[in-house]
Amino acid sequence: MDALPTREAFWQSLKQDDGPNPGWPDSLRALWYDGNGNWEASHDIAQEMPGNLGSWIHAYLHRKEGDRWNAGYWYSRAGRPFPEIGLEEEFRLLVAHVLS
């Protein structure tokens, strides 16, 4: 697995079309795809990720999709309350969490 990028390098990578670094962890690749408007690719990765982080990303994606019930299920699986913040802020929190 490649080293994690800095936050700045991750944000810069979102401006490129060549895909995420294949050496990044699934969580960061899923977030990269979502950040580039590819919900399907992001969801495909997130739904295969075990554990709380995978469930959190999965929840966020269903919230973004507008499926509140499904999102609530996945937030529960992640051990997190349904957020009262905007989607953009939650995306930033997820990226910061993965890169920390």
Secondary structure, DSSP 8 states (H G I E B T S, - for coil): ------HHHHHHHTT-SS---TTS-HHHHHHHHHHTT-HHHHHHHHTT--HHHHHHHHHHHHHHHT-HHHHHHHHHHHT-----S-HHHHHHHHHHHHH-
